[in-house]
Each structure stands twice: as C-alpha cells, then as structure tokens.
Amino acid sequence: MPSSTHHVSPNPKGGWSVRRRGGQRASRHFATKKAAEAYGRQVSFNQQTVLIVHHADGSTSSSNESSSDRPKARRRTSTQEH
C-alpha cells in the first residue's frame, strides 16, 4: 500500500499545482486542472502513491486508486510483431 500521496490542487495565484504531501513547493504548475491531473496520475503511478484531486473550492475527492491497483501500461518492444 502506498505510504505517500500527491495532490492536485488550485493555486492561489491561478492555475493548478501538483504537490507531494508535505512538500513546500509544487512539483509542477499547470494552467488547467485536466493537465495537472494527467501529470499527477503519471507521477503517482511512477512513485506508487495515492493521488488526491481537489476541487476548485479546495475540498477533496480521493481517487482511492493506488498505482498498484491500476493496470500497468504495456510497452511494445522491438521483438513484438506489429
């Protein structure tokens, strides 16, 4: 079970930020929630954390989906047939 979380939350200066729990600075800042959420999902998957997505009013709704529960992306190798 993941022991850490990442948050997608509105930035007071505008846009959306992705931040690791306890972090003082955002990992990245985005103009749209959709872009921040996509990046947050990828980071959460790579670091095996839980992603918590905040609403514009600051309330939260956890995805309740750890990266280990999601199917892994399949990568095509050069030996696979096309």
mmCIF file as gemmi writes it, N, C-alpha and C atoms, coordinates in Angstrom:
data_model
loop_
_atom_site.group_PDB
_atom_site.id
_atom_site.type_symbol
_atom_site.label_atom_id
_atom_site.label_alt_id
_atom_site.label_comp_id
_atom_site.label_asym_id
_atom_site.label_entity_id
_atom_site.label_seq_id
_atom_site.pdbx_PDB_ins_code
_atom_site.Cartn_x
_atom_site.Cartn_y
_atom_site.Cartn_z
_atom_site.occupancy
_atom_site.B_iso_or_equiv
_atom_site.pdbx_formal_charge
_atom_site.auth_seq_id
_atom_site.auth_asym_id
_atom_site.pdbx_PDB_model_num
ATOM 1 N N . MET Axp A 1 ? 0.843 -1.177 0 1 0 ? 1 A 1
ATOM 2 C CA . MET Axp A 1 ? 0 0 0 1 0 ? 1 A 1
ATOM 3 C C . MET Axp A 1 ? 0.884 1.235 0 1 0 ? 1 A 1
ATOM 4 N N . PRO Axp A 2 ? 0.553 2.204 -0.825 1 0 ? 2 A 1
ATOM 5 C CA . PRO Axp A 2 ? 1.349 3.417 -0.889 1 0 ? 2 A 1
ATOM 6 C C . PRO Axp A 2 ? 1.344 4.151 0.444 1 0 ? 2 A 1
ATOM 7 N N . SER Axp A 3 ? 2.495 4.698 0.793 1 0 ? 3 A 1
ATOM 8 C CA . SER Axp A 3 ? 2.603 5.389 2.071 1 0 ? 3 A 1
ATOM 9 C C . SER Axp A 3 ? 2.594 6.895 1.907 1 0 ? 3 A 1
ATOM 10 N N . SER Axp A 4 ? 2.469 7.382 0.692 1 0 ? 4 A 1
ATOM 11 C CA . SER Axp A 4 ? 2.517 8.804 0.448 1 0 ? 4 A 1
ATOM 12 C C . SER Axp A 4 ? 1.417 9.199 -0.53 1 0 ? 4 A 1
ATOM 13 N N . THR Axp A 5 ? 1.226 10.491 -0.652 1 0 ? 5 A 1
ATOM 14 C CA . THR Axp A 5 ? 0.208 10.985 -1.565 1 0 ? 5 A 1
ATOM 15 C C . THR Axp A 5 ? 0.743 12.145 -2.392 1 0 ? 5 A 1
ATOM 16 N N . HIS Axp A 6 ? 0.123 12.348 -3.528 1 0 ? 6 A 1
ATOM 17 C CA . HIS Axp A 6 ? 0.316 13.534 -4.347 1 0 ? 6 A 1
ATOM 18 C C . HIS Axp A 6 ? -1.036 14.228 -4.421 1 0 ? 6 A 1
ATOM 19 N N . HIS Axp A 7 ? -1.001 15.557 -4.497 1 0 ? 7 A 1
ATOM 20 C CA . HIS Axp A 7 ? -2.23 16.34 -4.542 1 0 ? 7 A 1
ATOM 21 C C . HIS Axp A 7 ? -2.268 17.204 -5.785 1 0 ? 7 A 1
ATOM 22 N N . VAL Axp A 8 ? -3.423 17.262 -6.424 1 0 ? 8 A 1
ATOM 23 C CA . VAL Axp A 8 ? -3.699 18.221 -7.489 1 0 ? 8 A 1
ATOM 24 C C . VAL Axp A 8 ? -4.629 19.237 -6.847 1 0 ? 8 A 1
ATOM 25 N N . SER Axp A 9 ? -4.177 20.491 -6.777 1 0 ? 9 A 1
ATOM 26 C CA . SER Axp A 9 ? -4.974 21.497 -6.086 1 0 ? 9 A 1
ATOM 27 C C . SER Axp A 9 ? -4.887 22.847 -6.79 1 0 ? 9 A 1
ATOM 28 N N . PRO Axp A 10 ? -5.915 23.69 -6.581 1 0 ? 10 A 1
ATOM 29 C CA . PRO Axp A 10 ? -5.879 25.013 -7.193 1 0 ? 10 A 1
ATOM 30 C C . PRO Axp A 10 ? -4.766 25.842 -6.57 1 0 ? 10 A 1
ATOM 31 N N . ASN Axp A 11 ? -4.088 26.628 -7.393 1 0 ? 11 A 1
ATOM 32 C CA . ASN Axp A 11 ? -3.034 27.506 -6.919 1 0 ? 11 A 1
ATOM 33 C C . ASN Axp A 11 ? -3.652 28.868 -6.63 1 0 ? 11 A 1
ATOM 34 N N . PRO Axp A 12 ? -3.333 29.483 -5.499 1 0 ? 12 A 1
ATOM 35 C CA . PRO Axp A 12 ? -3.922 30.789 -5.164 1 0 ? 12 A 1
ATOM 36 C C . PRO Axp A 12 ? -3.629 31.875 -6.211 1 0 ? 12 A 1
ATOM 37 N N . LYS Axp A 13 ? -2.549 31.733 -6.955 1 0 ? 13 A 1
ATOM 38 C CA . LYS Axp A 13 ? -2.193 32.727 -7.974 1 0 ? 13 A 1
ATOM 39 C C . LYS Axp A 13 ? -2.776 32.382 -9.338 1 0 ? 13 A 1
ATOM 40 N N . GLY Axp A 14 ? -3.569 31.323 -9.411 1 0 ? 14 A 1
ATOM 41 C CA . GLY Axp A 14 ? -4.18 30.898 -10.665 1 0 ? 14 A 1
ATOM 42 C C . GLY Axp A 14 ? -3.599 29.591 -11.15 1 0 ? 14 A 1
ATOM 43 N N . GLY Axp A 15 ? -4.385 28.843 -11.867 1 0 ? 15 A 1
ATOM 44 C CA . GLY Axp A 15 ? -3.945 27.552 -12.381 1 0 ? 15 A 1
ATOM 45 C C . GLY Axp A 15 ? -4.035 26.458 -11.33 1 0 ? 15 A 1
ATOM 46 N N . TRP Axp A 16 ? -3.335 25.366 -11.609 1 0 ? 16 A 1
ATOM 47 C CA . TRP Axp A 16 ? -3.381 24.177 -10.763 1 0 ? 16 A 1
ATOM 48 C C . TRP Axp A 16 ? -1.97 23.679 -10.498 1 0 ? 16 A 1
ATOM 49 N N . SER Axp A 17 ? -1.752 23.118 -9.316 1 0 ? 17 A 1
ATOM 50 C CA . SER Axp A 17 ? -0.432 22.624 -8.934 1 0 ? 17 A 1
ATOM 51 C C . SER Axp A 17 ? -0.498 21.156 -8.562 1 0 ? 17 A 1
ATOM 52 N N . VAL Axp A 18 ? 0.603 20.459 -8.794 1 0 ? 18 A 1
ATOM 53 C CA . VAL Axp A 18 ? 0.774 19.08 -8.342 1 0 ? 18 A 1
ATOM 54 C C . VAL Axp A 18 ? 1.85 19.122 -7.272 1 0 ? 18 A 1
ATOM 55 N N . ARG Axp A 19 ? 1.522 18.591 -6.101 1 0 ? 19 A 1
ATOM 56 C CA . ARG Axp A 19 ? 2.424 18.672 -4.962 1 0 ? 19 A 1
ATOM 57 C C . ARG Axp A 19 ? 2.43 17.344 -4.21 1 0 ? 19 A 1
ATOM 58 N N . ARG Axp A 20 ? 3.582 16.947 -3.738 1 0 ? 20 A 1
ATOM 59 C CA . ARG Axp A 20 ? 3.675 15.756 -2.887 1 0 ? 20 A 1
ATOM 60 C C . ARG Axp A 20 ? 3.304 16.163 -1.468 1 0 ? 20 A 1
ATOM 61 N N . ARG Axp A 21 ? 2.616 15.304 -0.758 1 0 ? 21 A 1
ATOM 62 C CA . ARG Axp A 21 ? 2.211 15.608 0.615 1 0 ? 21 A 1
ATOM 63 C C . ARG Axp A 21 ? 3.435 15.992 1.431 1 0 ? 21 A 1
ATOM 64 N N . GLY Axp A 22 ? 3.332 17.105 2.135 1 0 ? 22 A 1
ATOM 65 C CA . GLY Axp A 22 ? 4.428 17.576 2.974 1 0 ? 22 A 1
ATOM 66 C C . GLY Axp A 22 ? 5.437 18.447 2.236 1 0 ? 22 A 1
ATOM 67 N N . GLY Axp A 23 ? 5.327 18.496 0.93 1 0 ? 23 A 1
ATOM 68 C CA . GLY Axp A 23 ? 6.257 19.299 0.145 1 0 ? 23 A 1
ATOM 69 C C . GLY Axp A 23 ? 5.946 20.783 0.268 1 0 ? 23 A 1
ATOM 70 N N . GLN Axp A 24 ? 6.976 21.599 0.311 1 0 ? 24 A 1
ATOM 71 C CA . GLN Axp A 24 ? 6.768 23.034 0.426 1 0 ? 24 A 1
ATOM 72 C C . GLN Axp A 24 ? 6.502 23.676 -0.926 1 0 ? 24 A 1
ATOM 73 N N . ARG Axp A 25 ? 7.044 23.083 -1.983 1 0 ? 25 A 1
ATOM 74 C CA . ARG Axp A 25 ? 6.846 23.632 -3.323 1 0 ? 25 A 1
ATOM 75 C C . ARG Axp A 25 ? 6.125 22.62 -4.191 1 0 ? 25 A 1
ATOM 76 N N . ALA Axp A 26 ? 5.446 23.143 -5.185 1 0 ? 26 A 1
ATOM 77 C CA . ALA Axp A 26 ? 4.745 22.279 -6.137 1 0 ? 26 A 1
ATOM 78 C C . ALA Axp A 26 ? 5.756 21.596 -7.05 1 0 ? 26 A 1
ATOM 79 N N . SER Axp A 27 ? 5.451 20.371 -7.434 1 0 ? 27 A 1
ATOM 80 C CA . SER Axp A 27 ? 6.276 19.673 -8.409 1 0 ? 27 A 1
ATOM 81 C C . SER Axp A 27 ? 6.196 20.374 -9.752 1 0 ? 27 A 1
ATOM 82 N N . ARG Axp A 28 ? 4.972 20.766 -10.112 1 0 ? 28 A 1
ATOM 83 C CA . ARG Axp A 28 ? 4.717 21.466 -11.367 1 0 ? 28 A 1
ATOM 84 C C . ARG Axp A 28 ? 3.45 22.284 -11.259 1 0 ? 28 A 1
ATOM 85 N N . HIS Axp A 29 ? 3.349 23.285 -12.129 1 0 ? 29 A 1
ATOM 86 C CA . HIS Axp A 29 ? 2.191 24.161 -12.164 1 0 ? 29 A 1
ATOM 87 C C . HIS Axp A 29 ? 1.592 24.104 -13.571 1 0 ? 29 A 1
ATOM 88 N N . PHE Axp A 30 ? 0.266 24.075 -13.657 1 0 ? 30 A 1
ATOM 89 C CA . PHE Axp A 30 ? -0.433 23.959 -14.937 1 0 ? 30 A 1
ATOM 90 C C . PHE Axp A 30 ? -1.552 24.986 -15.037 1 0 ? 30 A 1
ATOM 91 N N . ALA Axp A 31 ? -1.886 25.357 -16.244 1 0 ? 31 A 1
ATOM 92 C CA . ALA Axp A 31 ? -2.972 26.312 -16.485 1 0 ? 31 A 1
ATOM 93 C C . ALA Axp A 31 ? -4.332 25.658 -16.266 1 0 ? 31 A 1
ATOM 94 N N . THR Axp A 32 ? -4.445 24.342 -16.547 1 0 ? 32 A 1
ATOM 95 C CA . THR Axp A 32 ? -5.74 23.663 -16.426 1 0 ? 32 A 1
ATOM 96 C C . THR Axp A 32 ? -5.681 22.505 -15.433 1 0 ? 32 A 1
ATOM 97 N N . LYS Axp A 33 ? -6.827 22.213 -14.853 1 0 ? 33 A 1
ATOM 98 C CA . LYS Axp A 33 ? -6.943 21.09 -13.936 1 0 ? 33 A 1
ATOM 99 C C . LYS Axp A 33 ? -6.699 19.776 -14.673 1 0 ? 33 A 1
ATOM 100 N N . LYS Axp A 34 ? -7.203 19.694 -15.892 1 0 ? 34 A 1
ATOM 101 C CA . LYS Axp A 34 ? -7.055 18.469 -16.682 1 0 ? 34 A 1
ATOM 102 C C . LYS Axp A 34 ? -5.579 18.126 -16.895 1 0 ? 34 A 1
ATOM 103 N N . ALA Axp A 35 ? -4.769 19.12 -17.243 1 0 ? 35 A 1
ATOM 104 C CA . ALA Axp A 35 ? -3.336 18.887 -17.466 1 0 ? 35 A 1
ATOM 105 C C . ALA Axp A 35 ? -2.637 18.514 -16.161 1 0 ? 35 A 1
ATOM 106 N N . ALA Axp A 36 ? -2.995 19.175 -15.083 1 0 ? 36 A 1
ATOM 107 C CA . ALA Axp A 36 ? -2.389 18.871 -13.781 1 0 ? 36 A 1
ATOM 108 C C . ALA Axp A 36 ? -2.751 17.461 -13.334 1 0 ? 36 A 1
ATOM 109 N N . GLU Axp A 37 ? -3.987 17.077 -13.565 1 0 ? 37 A 1
ATOM 110 C CA . GLU Axp A 37 ? -4.44 15.747 -13.17 1 0 ? 37 A 1
ATOM 111 C C . GLU Axp A 37 ? -3.735 14.662 -13.991 1 0 ? 37 A 1
ATOM 112 N N . ALA Axp A 38 ? -3.55 14.893 -15.268 1 0 ? 38 A 1
ATOM 113 C CA . ALA Axp A 38 ? -2.853 13.912 -16.113 1 0 ? 38 A 1
ATOM 114 C C . ALA Axp A 38 ? -1.411 13.732 -15.637 1 0 ? 38 A 1
ATOM 115 N N . TYR Axp A 39 ? -0.734 14.833 -15.36 1 0 ? 39 A 1
ATOM 116 C CA . TYR Axp A 39 ? 0.635 14.754 -14.855 1 0 ? 39 A 1
ATOM 117 C C . TYR Axp A 39 ? 0.657 14.086 -13.477 1 0 ? 39 A 1
ATOM 118 N N . GLY Axp A 40 ? -0.279 14.47 -12.614 1 0 ? 40 A 1
ATOM 119 C CA . GLY Axp A 40 ? -0.352 13.889 -11.275 1 0 ? 40 A 1
ATOM 120 C C . GLY Axp A 40 ? -0.573 12.385 -11.305 1 0 ? 40 A 1
ATOM 121 N N . ARG Axp A 41 ? -1.401 11.917 -12.22 1 0 ? 41 A 1
ATOM 122 C CA . ARG Axp A 41 ? -1.63 10.47 -12.344 1 0 ? 41 A 1
ATOM 123 C C . ARG Axp A 41 ? -0.35 9.744 -12.764 1 0 ? 41 A 1
ATOM 124 N N . GLN Axp A 42 ? 0.381 10.344 -13.692 1 0 ? 42 A 1
ATOM 125 C CA . GLN Axp A 42 ? 1.622 9.714 -14.143 1 0 ? 42 A 1
ATOM 126 C C . GLN Axp A 42 ? 2.655 9.667 -13.011 1 0 ? 42 A 1
ATOM 127 N N . VAL Axp A 43 ? 2.813 10.772 -12.299 1 0 ? 43 A 1
ATOM 128 C CA . VAL Axp A 43 ? 3.768 10.82 -11.189 1 0 ? 43 A 1
ATOM 129 C C . VAL Axp A 43 ? 3.343 9.851 -10.094 1 0 ? 43 A 1
ATOM 130 N N . SER Axp A 44 ? 2.072 9.839 -9.793 1 0 ? 44 A 1
ATOM 131 C CA . SER Axp A 44 ? 1.543 8.944 -8.769 1 0 ? 44 A 1
ATOM 132 C C . SER Axp A 44 ? 1.777 7.483 -9.142 1 0 ? 44 A 1
ATOM 133 N N . PHE Axp A 45 ? 1.574 7.168 -10.4 1 0 ? 45 A 1
ATOM 134 C CA . PHE Axp A 45 ? 1.807 5.81 -10.873 1 0 ? 45 A 1
ATOM 135 C C . PHE Axp A 45 ? 3.288 5.445 -10.747 1 0 ? 45 A 1
ATOM 136 N N . ASN Axp A 46 ? 4.162 6.337 -11.217 1 0 ? 46 A 1
ATOM 137 C CA . ASN Axp A 46 ? 5.599 6.065 -11.182 1 0 ? 46 A 1
ATOM 138 C C . ASN Axp A 46 ? 6.137 5.926 -9.773 1 0 ? 46 A 1
ATOM 139 N N . GLN Axp A 47 ? 5.635 6.72 -8.854 1 0 ? 47 A 1
ATOM 140 C CA . GLN Axp A 47 ? 6.145 6.715 -7.481 1 0 ? 47 A 1
ATOM 141 C C . GLN Axp A 47 ? 5.29 5.879 -6.537 1 0 ? 47 A 1
ATOM 142 N N . GLN Axp A 48 ? 4.294 5.215 -7.084 1 0 ? 48 A 1
ATOM 143 C CA . GLN Axp A 48 ? 3.392 4.336 -6.331 1 0 ? 48 A 1
ATOM 144 C C . GLN Axp A 48 ? 2.783 5.047 -5.126 1 0 ? 48 A 1
ATOM 145 N N . THR Axp A 49 ? 2.172 6.196 -5.392 1 0 ? 49 A 1
ATOM 146 C CA . THR Axp A 49 ? 1.494 6.95 -4.354 1 0 ? 49 A 1
ATOM 147 C C . THR Axp A 49 ? 0.014 7.049 -4.693 1 0 ? 49 A 1
ATOM 148 N N . VAL Axp A 50 ? -0.754 7.569 -3.768 1 0 ? 50 A 1
ATOM 149 C CA . VAL Axp A 50 ? -2.176 7.806 -3.978 1 0 ? 50 A 1
ATOM 150 C C . VAL Axp A 50 ? -2.332 9.24 -4.465 1 0 ? 50 A 1
ATOM 151 N N . LEU Axp A 51 ? -3.16 9.453 -5.456 1 0 ? 51 A 1
ATOM 152 C CA . LEU Axp A 51 ? -3.418 10.786 -5.979 1 0 ? 51 A 1
ATOM 153 C C . LEU Axp A 51 ? -4.718 11.313 -5.393 1 0 ? 51 A 1
ATOM 154 N N . ILE Axp A 52 ? -4.667 12.516 -4.829 1 0 ? 52 A 1
ATOM 155 C CA . ILE Axp A 52 ? -5.845 13.168 -4.289 1 0 ? 52 A 1
ATOM 156 C C . ILE Axp A 52 ? -6.089 14.416 -5.122 1 0 ? 52 A 1
ATOM 157 N N . VAL Axp A 53 ? -7.268 14.495 -5.71 1 0 ? 53 A 1
ATOM 158 C CA . VAL Axp A 53 ? -7.627 15.611 -6.57 1 0 ? 53 A 1
ATOM 159 C C . VAL Axp A 53 ? -8.565 16.54 -5.804 1 0 ? 53 A 1
ATOM 160 N N . HIS Axp A 54 ? -8.195 17.799 -5.726 1 0 ? 54 A 1
ATOM 161 C CA . HIS Axp A 54 ? -9.002 18.799 -5.043 1 0 ? 54 A 1
ATOM 162 C C . HIS Axp A 54 ? -9.94 19.465 -6.043 1 0 ? 54 A 1
ATOM 163 N N . HIS Axp A 55 ? -11.052 19.949 -5.538 1 0 ? 55 A 1
ATOM 164 C CA . HIS Axp A 55 ? -11.981 20.732 -6.351 1 0 ? 55 A 1
ATOM 165 C C . HIS Axp A 55 ? -11.548 22.193 -6.307 1 0 ? 55 A 1
ATOM 166 N N . ALA Axp A 56 ? -12.144 23.021 -7.137 1 0 ? 56 A 1
ATOM 167 C CA . ALA Axp A 56 ? -11.791 24.44 -7.186 1 0 ? 56 A 1
ATOM 168 C C . ALA Axp A 56 ? -12.015 25.131 -5.837 1 0 ? 56 A 1
ATOM 169 N N . ASP Axp A 57 ? -12.968 24.64 -5.049 1 0 ? 57 A 1
ATOM 170 C CA . ASP Axp A 57 ? -13.227 25.245 -3.737 1 0 ? 57 A 1
ATOM 171 C C . ASP Axp A 57 ? -12.279 24.736 -2.652 1 0 ? 57 A 1
ATOM 172 N N . GLY Axp A 58 ? -11.377 23.823 -3.011 1 0 ? 58 A 1
ATOM 173 C CA . GLY Axp A 58 ? -10.401 23.301 -2.054 1 0 ? 58 A 1
ATOM 174 C C . GLY Axp A 58 ? -10.796 21.989 -1.408 1 0 ? 58 A 1
ATOM 175 N N . SER Axp A 59 ? -12.062 21.591 -1.529 1 0 ? 59 A 1
ATOM 176 C CA . SER Axp A 59 ? -12.473 20.304 -0.971 1 0 ? 59 A 1
ATOM 177 C C . SER Axp A 59 ? -11.807 19.181 -1.763 1 0 ? 59 A 1
ATOM 178 N N . THR Axp A 60 ? -11.76 18 -1.177 1 0 ? 60 A 1
ATOM 179 C CA . THR Axp A 60 ? -11.042 16.906 -1.822 1 0 ? 60 A 1
ATOM 180 C C . THR Axp A 60 ? -11.947 15.762 -2.206 1 0 ? 60 A 1
ATOM 181 N N . SER Axp A 61 ? -11.46 15.008 -3.171 1 0 ? 61 A 1
ATOM 182 C CA . SER Axp A 61 ? -12.072 13.745 -3.537 1 0 ? 61 A 1
ATOM 183 C C . SER Axp A 61 ? -10.927 12.838 -3.942 1 0 ? 61 A 1
ATOM 184 N N . SER Axp A 62 ? -10.615 11.872 -3.125 1 0 ? 62 A 1
ATOM 185 C CA . SER Axp A 62 ? -9.509 10.968 -3.403 1 0 ? 62 A 1
ATOM 186 C C . SER Axp A 62 ? -9.88 10.047 -4.542 1 0 ? 62 A 1
ATOM 187 N N . SER Axp A 63 ? -8.907 9.751 -5.371 1 0 ? 63 A 1
ATOM 188 C CA . SER Axp A 63 ? -9.167 8.804 -6.445 1 0 ? 63 A 1
ATOM 189 C C . SER Axp A 63 ? -9.329 7.403 -5.866 1 0 ? 63 A 1
ATOM 190 N N . ASN Axp A 64 ? -8.871 7.208 -4.614 1 0 ? 64 A 1
ATOM 191 C CA . ASN Axp A 64 ? -8.941 5.906 -3.946 1 0 ? 64 A 1
ATOM 192 C C . ASN Axp A 64 ? -8.395 4.792 -4.818 1 0 ? 64 A 1
ATOM 193 N N . GLU Axp A 65 ? -7.427 5.119 -5.596 1 0 ? 65 A 1
ATOM 194 C CA . GLU Axp A 65 ? -6.866 4.146 -6.522 1 0 ? 65 A 1
ATOM 195 C C . GLU Axp A 65 ? -5.356 4.241 -6.446 1 0 ? 65 A 1
ATOM 196 N N . SER Axp A 66 ? -4.754 3.304 -5.765 1 0 ? 66 A 1
ATOM 197 C CA . SER Axp A 66 ? -3.299 3.33 -5.698 1 0 ? 66 A 1
ATOM 198 C C . SER Axp A 66 ? -2.735 2.864 -7.026 1 0 ? 66 A 1
ATOM 199 N N . SER Axp A 67 ? -1.524 3.235 -7.279 1 0 ? 67 A 1
ATOM 200 C CA . SER Axp A 67 ? -0.919 2.88 -8.557 1 0 ? 67 A 1
ATOM 201 C C . SER Axp A 67 ? -0.794 1.372 -8.717 1 0 ? 67 A 1
ATOM 202 N N . SER Axp A 68 ? -0.703 0.633 -7.618 1 0 ? 68 A 1
ATOM 203 C CA . SER Axp A 68 ? -0.579 -0.813 -7.734 1 0 ? 68 A 1
ATOM 204 C C . SER Axp A 68 ? -1.897 -1.467 -8.138 1 0 ? 68 A 1
ATOM 205 N N . ASP Axp A 69 ? -3.028 -0.734 -7.975 1 0 ? 69 A 1
ATOM 206 C CA . ASP Axp A 69 ? -4.331 -1.263 -8.35 1 0 ? 69 A 1
ATOM 207 C C . ASP Axp A 69 ? -4.644 -1.053 -9.822 1 0 ? 69 A 1
ATOM 208 N N . ARG Axp A 70 ? -3.909 -0.145 -10.461 1 0 ? 70 A 1
ATOM 209 C CA . ARG Axp A 70 ? -4.17 0.169 -11.857 1 0 ? 70 A 1
ATOM 210 C C . ARG Axp A 70 ? -3.388 -0.772 -12.762 1 0 ? 70 A 1
ATOM 211 N N . PRO Axp A 71 ? -3.943 -1.073 -13.914 1 0 ? 71 A 1
ATOM 212 C CA . PRO Axp A 71 ? -3.186 -1.911 -14.85 1 0 ? 71 A 1
ATOM 213 C C . PRO Axp A 71 ? -1.963 -1.168 -15.352 1 0 ? 71 A 1
ATOM 214 N N . LYS Axp A 72 ? -0.887 -1.889 -15.507 1 0 ? 72 A 1
ATOM 215 C CA . LYS Axp A 72 ? 0.349 -1.3 -15.999 1 0 ? 72 A 1
ATOM 216 C C . LYS Axp A 72 ? 0.252 -1.092 -17.504 1 0 ? 72 A 1
ATOM 217 N N . ALA Axp A 73 ? 0.848 -0.013 -17.949 1 0 ? 73 A 1
ATOM 218 C CA . ALA Axp A 73 ? 0.882 0.259 -19.386 1 0 ? 73 A 1
ATOM 219 C C . ALA Axp A 73 ? 1.795 -0.757 -20.048 1 0 ? 73 A 1
ATOM 220 N N . ARG Axp A 74 ? 1.365 -1.26 -21.169 1 0 ? 74 A 1
ATOM 221 C CA . ARG Axp A 74 ? 2.182 -2.231 -21.897 1 0 ? 74 A 1
ATOM 222 C C . ARG Axp A 74 ? 3.037 -1.495 -22.897 1 0 ? 74 A 1
ATOM 223 N N . ARG Axp A 75 ? 4.29 -1.834 -22.891 1 0 ? 75 A 1
ATOM 224 C CA . ARG Axp A 75 ? 5.206 -1.214 -23.834 1 0 ? 75 A 1
ATOM 225 C C . ARG Axp A 75 ? 5.54 -2.196 -24.937 1 0 ? 75 A 1
ATOM 226 N N . ARG Axp A 76 ? 5.583 -1.681 -26.118 1 0 ? 76 A 1
ATOM 227 C CA . ARG Axp A 76 ? 5.916 -2.507 -27.266 1 0 ? 76 A 1
ATOM 228 C C . ARG Axp A 76 ? 7.438 -2.598 -27.363 1 0 ? 76 A 1
ATOM 229 N N . THR Axp A 77 ? 7.92 -3.802 -27.532 1 0 ? 77 A 1
ATOM 230 C CA . THR Axp A 77 ? 9.37 -3.979 -27.717 1 0 ? 77 A 1
ATOM 231 C C . THR Axp A 77 ? 9.628 -4.273 -29.181 1 0 ? 77 A 1
ATOM 232 N N . SER Axp A 78 ? 10.867 -4.156 -29.564 1 0 ? 78 A 1
ATOM 233 C CA . SER Axp A 78 ? 11.214 -4.349 -30.972 1 0 ? 78 A 1
ATOM 234 C C . SER Axp A 78 ? 11.021 -5.79 -31.423 1 0 ? 78 A 1
ATOM 235 N N . THR Axp A 79 ? 10.932 -6.738 -30.48 1 0 ? 79 A 1
ATOM 236 C CA . THR Axp A 79 ? 10.769 -8.128 -30.862 1 0 ? 79 A 1
ATOM 237 C C . THR Axp A 79 ? 9.306 -8.512 -31.061 1 0 ? 79 A 1
ATOM 238 N N . GLN Axp A 80 ? 8.381 -7.638 -30.65 1 0 ? 80 A 1
ATOM 239 C CA . GLN Axp A 80 ? 6.971 -7.938 -30.825 1 0 ? 80 A 1
ATOM 240 C C . GLN Axp A 80 ? 6.571 -7.675 -32.279 1 0 ? 80 A 1
ATOM 241 N N . GLU Axp A 81 ? 5.626 -8.474 -32.754 1 0 ? 81 A 1
ATOM 242 C CA . GLU Axp A 81 ? 5.12 -8.263 -34.101 1 0 ? 81 A 1
ATOM 243 C C . GLU Axp A 81 ? 4.204 -7.067 -34.13 1 0 ? 81 A 1
ATOM 244 N N . HIS Axp A 82 ? 4.152 -6.394 -35.243 1 0 ? 82 A 1
ATOM 245 C CA . HIS Axp A 82 ? 3.335 -5.205 -35.386 1 0 ? 82 A 1
ATOM 246 C C . HIS Axp A 82 ? 1.955 -5.576 -35.809 1 0 ? 82 A 1
